[in-house]
Amino acid sequence: MKKVEEKIIKQNTIFTIFANSFLAIIKLLGGIIGKSSVLITDAINSISDIATNLVVFISAKFSKKERDETHPYGHDKFDSMISIFLGVALIVTAFQVGKSAVLKLYDVIFNNLVIVVPAWYTIVVVAITLIVKEYLYRKTKVDAKKASSQALMAQAWDHRSDTLTSLGALVGILGAIFGWGFLDPIASLFIVFFILKLGFMIIKTGVSQVVDESANDEQVNKIRKIVLENKNVIKIDEIKTRMFGVKYYVDLEISLDKFLSLEEAHKIAEAIHDDIEDRISDVIHCMIHVNPSETKRISKSSW
């Protein structure tokens, strides 16, 4: 399974590297020949994307390694740590775009900066970029779920941020063509807000997985429902979950009739364990502790 997930990540990342290389070339040529500084800046962004793609590619080898003696729980947290790195990279990108936009807006307003009118075909280059990036976003998001990879999911959101950046480039080019040069930096500032939001969201998700944050209420309620479907369970004493990469571990304490034999109690716990792991694909492992109870299971309303 780990090898399959590693293969998905690597295939997706190789495809992404070729796509970003293609976009970097056409944007750089289009920007230089078509006299569009916005496209040249966007080309530099695509080149930096290739560097982060390589990081994701390399990380797949580590995060998808099988468990070993020194890592009995696996290596999935490498994946979460890489996603944090990608989130930081997005914030750095937003800072650079924002800084450039503020300086440009200042020059347009106070220094009467004249925006060079770009060639019409620069719009075609941006349109191609938007189509490719939207496709990469959708494909990478699907592959990230298949590979259970937070780093790949972060890469998908990076594609979405690139789409937003390219929209800003489109606004800037159209503004220059129609004589509204001030639209370029203003659009960029709006886009910076969305990129920052994406960056912090990716970092928050990655950190949550690294520090063993619990699963959400929906997942906990699924576990509770499965446990209480077993009529031998008198009550649930405790449910604890902790994220490990994009999946999670479950620790349960349940009460059973104290007069059950050890073998009977074990069979009940094992049945619940198998049921949870079979029905909830995000559960890596479920550990169940049985407490003896003198009371009987009364009614559904007491759950």
C-alpha positions in Angstrom: 0.0 0.0 0.0 2.8 2.4 0.9 4.6 1.7 -2.3 1.4 2.4 -4.3 0.9 5.8 -2.5 4.6 6.7 -3.1 4.2 5.9 -6.8 1.1 8.2 -7.0 2.9 11.1 -5.3 6.0 10.7 -7.6 4.0 10.4 -10.8 1.9 13.4 -10.0 5.0 15.5 -9.0 6.9 14.5 -12.2 3.9 15.6 -14.3 3.7 18.8 -12.3 7.4 19.6 -12.8 7.0 19.2 -16.6 3.8 21.4 -16.5 5.5 24.1 -14.4 8.6 24.0 -16.7 6.4 24.5 -19.7 4.5 27.4 -18.1 7.8 29.0 -16.9 9.1 29.0 -20.5 6.0 30.4 -22.2 5.5 33.0 -19.6 9.2 34.1 -19.7 9.2 34.3 -23.5 5.8 35.9 -23.6 6.8 38.4 -21.0 10.1 39.4 -22.7 8.8 39.5 -26.3 5.3 40.8 -25.4 6.8 43.5 -23.0 4.9 42.3 -19.9 6.7 42.6 -16.5 3.7 40.9 -14.9 4.3 37.7 -17.0 8.0 37.7 -16.2 7.3 37.9 -12.5 4.8 35.1 -12.9 7.4 33.0 -14.7 9.8 33.4 -11.8 7.0 32.1 -9.5 6.7 29.0 -11.7 10.4 28.4 -11.5 10.2 28.6 -7.7 7.3 26.1 -7.8 9.6 23.6 -9.5 11.8 23.7 -6.5 8.9 22.9 -4.1 7.8 20.1 -6.4 11.2 18.5 -6.1 10.9 18.7 -2.3 7.5 16.9 -2.4 9.0 14.3 -4.8 11.9 13.6 -2.4 9.7 13.6 0.7 7.6 10.7 -0.8 10.5 8.3 -0.4 10.7 9.1 3.4 7.0 9.6 4.3 5.8 6.4 2.6 8.5 4.1 4.0 7.2 1.0 5.8 7.3 0.8 9.6 10.6 -0.3 11.1 12.2 -0.9 14.5 13.0 2.7 15.1 9.7 4.0 13.7 7.1 1.5 14.8 4.3 3.9 13.9 5.6 4.7 10.4 7.0 7.8 8.8 3.8 9.7 7.8 4.7 12.8 9.8 7.4 13.6 7.3 4.5 14.3 4.9 2.9 16.7 7.3 6.2 18.5 8.0 6.7 19.0 4.2 3.2 20.5 4.0 4.2 23.0 6.6 7.2 23.9 4.5 4.9 24.4 1.5 2.6 26.6 3.6 5.6 28.8 4.6 6.7 29.0 0.9 3.2 30.3 0.0 3.4 33.0 2.7 6.8 34.1 1.4 5.4 34.2 -2.1 2.5 36.4 -0.9 4.9 38.7 0.9 7.0 39.2 -2.3 3.9 39.7 -4.5 2.5 42.2 -1.9 5.7 44.1 -1.6 6.0 44.5 -5.4 2.3 45.5 -5.7 2.7 48.3 -3.0 5.8 49.7 -4.6 4.2 49.6 -8.1 1.0 51.3 -6.8 3.1 54.0 -5.1 5.0 54.7 -8.4 1.7 54.8 -10.4 0.1 57.3 -8.0 3.0 59.5 -6.9 5.6 59.1 -9.6 3.3 59.0 -12.6 4.7 55.6 -13.6 3.8 54.8 -17.2 2.8 51.2 -17.6 4.2 49.7 -20.9 1.3 48.3 -23.0 1.9 44.6 -23.4 1.2 42.7 -26.7 -2.3 41.1 -27.1 -0.9 37.6 -27.1 0.2 37.9 -23.5 -3.5 37.4 -22.7 -3.4 34.0 -24.5 -0.3 33.0 -22.3 -2.3 33.8 -19.1 -5.3 31.9 -20.4 -3.2 28.8 -21.0 -1.7 29.2 -17.5 -5.2 29.4 -15.9 -6.4 26.2 -17.7 -3.2 24.2 -16.9 -3.2 25.3 -13.2 -6.8 24.6 -12.7 -6.3 21.1 -14.2 -3.3 20.5 -11.9 -5.3 21.7 -8.9 -8.1 19.2 -9.6 -5.8 16.3 -10.5 -3.5 16.8 -7.6 -6.4 17.1 -5.1 -7.7 13.7 -6.3 -4.2 12.1 -6.2 -3.6 13.5 -2.7 -6.7 11.7 -1.4 -5.6 8.5 -3.1 -2.1 8.7 -1.6 -3.3 9.9 1.8 -0.7 12.7 1.4 -1.0 16.1 3.1 2.1 17.3 1.2 0.4 16.6 -2.1 -2.8 18.3 -0.9 -0.7 21.3 0.0 0.7 21.2 -3.5 -2.8 21.2 -4.9 -3.6 24.3 -2.9 -0.4 25.8 -4.2 -1.8 25.3 -7.7 -4.9 27.1 -6.7 -2.9 30.0 -5.4 -1.0 30.1 -8.7 -4.4 30.3 -10.4 -5.3 33.4 -8.3 -1.9 34.9 -9.1 -2.5 34.4 -12.8 -5.9 36.1 -12.5 -4.1 39.1 -11.1 -1.7 39.0 -14.0 -4.7 39.0 -16.4 -6.2 42.0 -14.7 -2.9 43.8 -14.8 -2.4 43.1 -18.5 -6.0 44.1 -19.4 -5.6 47.2 -17.3 -2.4 48.2 -19.1 -4.0 47.6 -22.5 -7.0 49.8 -21.7 -4.9 52.5 -19.9 -5.8 51.5 -16.3 -2.4 50.6 -15.1 -3.4 51.1 -11.4 -5.5 47.9 -11.7 -2.4 45.7 -11.7 -1.1 46.4 -8.2 -4.7 46.7 -6.7 -5.6 43.2 -8.1 -2.3 41.8 -6.8 -3.1 43.1 -3.2 -6.4 41.4 -3.2 -4.8 38.1 -4.4 -2.2 38.4 -1.7 -4.9 38.1 0.9 -6.2 34.8 -0.5 -2.7 33.4 -0.9 -1.9 34.3 2.8 -5.2 32.6 3.8 -4.2 29.4 1.9 -0.7 29.4 3.4 -1.9 29.7 7.0 -4.6 27.0 6.4 -1.9 24.6 5.1 0.4 25.3 8.0 -2.4 24.9 10.6 -3.4 21.5 9.1 0.2 20.3 9.0 0.9 21.4 12.6 -2.3 19.8 13.8 -1.1 16.5 12.4 2.4 16.8 13.8 1.2 17.6 17.4 -1.4 14.7 17.5 -4.5 16.8 17.4 -7.7 14.8 17.8 -10.0 13.8 14.9 -13.0 16.0 14.2 -16.4 15.5 15.8 -17.8 13.7 12.7 -15.2 11.0 12.9 -15.6 10.6 16.6 -19.4 10.2 16.2 -18.8 7.5 13.6 -16.7 5.6 16.0 -19.2 6.0 18.8 -22.0 4.7 16.5 -20.1 1.6 15.5 -19.2 0.8 19.1 -22.7 1.1 20.3 -24.1 -1.1 17.5 -22.6 -4.0 19.5 -25.2 -4.9 22.0 -22.7 -6.3 24.4 -21.3 -2.9 25.1 -22.8 -1.4 28.3 -21.2 2.0 27.8 -18.3 3.9 26.3 -16.0 5.1 29.0 -13.6 7.0 26.8 -12.8 7.8 23.2 -9.4 9.2 22.3 -8.1 9.9 18.8 -4.9 11.4 17.5 -3.9 12.5 14.0 -0.9 10.8 12.4 -0.5 12.4 9.0 -3.9 12.5 7.3 -5.1 9.4 9.2 -5.5 8.7 12.9 -5.2 6.3 15.8 -8.1 5.4 18.1 -7.9 4.5 21.8 -11.1 3.2 23.3 -12.3 2.2 26.8 -15.6 0.3 26.9 -17.5 -1.4 29.7 -18.7 -5.0 29.4 -20.5 -7.3 31.8 -18.0 -8.3 34.5 -19.3 -11.9 34.4 -18.1 -12.4 30.9 -15.1 -14.7 30.5 -11.8 -13.3 29.3 -12.2 -15.1 26.0 -15.7 -13.7 25.5 -14.6 -10.1 26.3 -11.7 -10.5 24.0 -13.9 -11.6 21.1 -16.3 -8.6 21.6 -13.4 -6.2 21.7 -11.8 -7.8 18.6 -15.1 -7.6 16.7 -15.4 -3.9 17.5 -11.8 -3.3 16.6 -12.2 -5.0 13.2 -15.5 -3.2 12.5 -14.0 0.3 13.1 -10.9 -0.4 11.0 -13.0 -1.9 8.2 -15.6 0.8 8.1 -13.5 3.9 8.6 -10.6 3.9 6.1 -8.9 6.9 7.9 -8.3 4.8 11.1 -4.7 3.4 11.1 -5.2 1.3 14.2 -7.7 0.9 17.0 -6.8 -0.1 20.6 -9.5 -1.2 22.9 -9.4 -1.5 26.7 -12.2 -3.3 28.5 -13.5 -2.3 31.9 -15.8 -4.6 34.0 -19.2 -3.3 34.8 -21.9 -4.5 37.3 -24.7 -2.6 35.6 -26.6 -3.6 32.5 -27.1 -1.7 29.3 -30.3 0.2 29.9 -31.6 2.1 26.9 -30.5 4.1 23.9 -31.3 7.4 25.6 -28.6 6.8 28.2 -25.8 6.7 25.5 
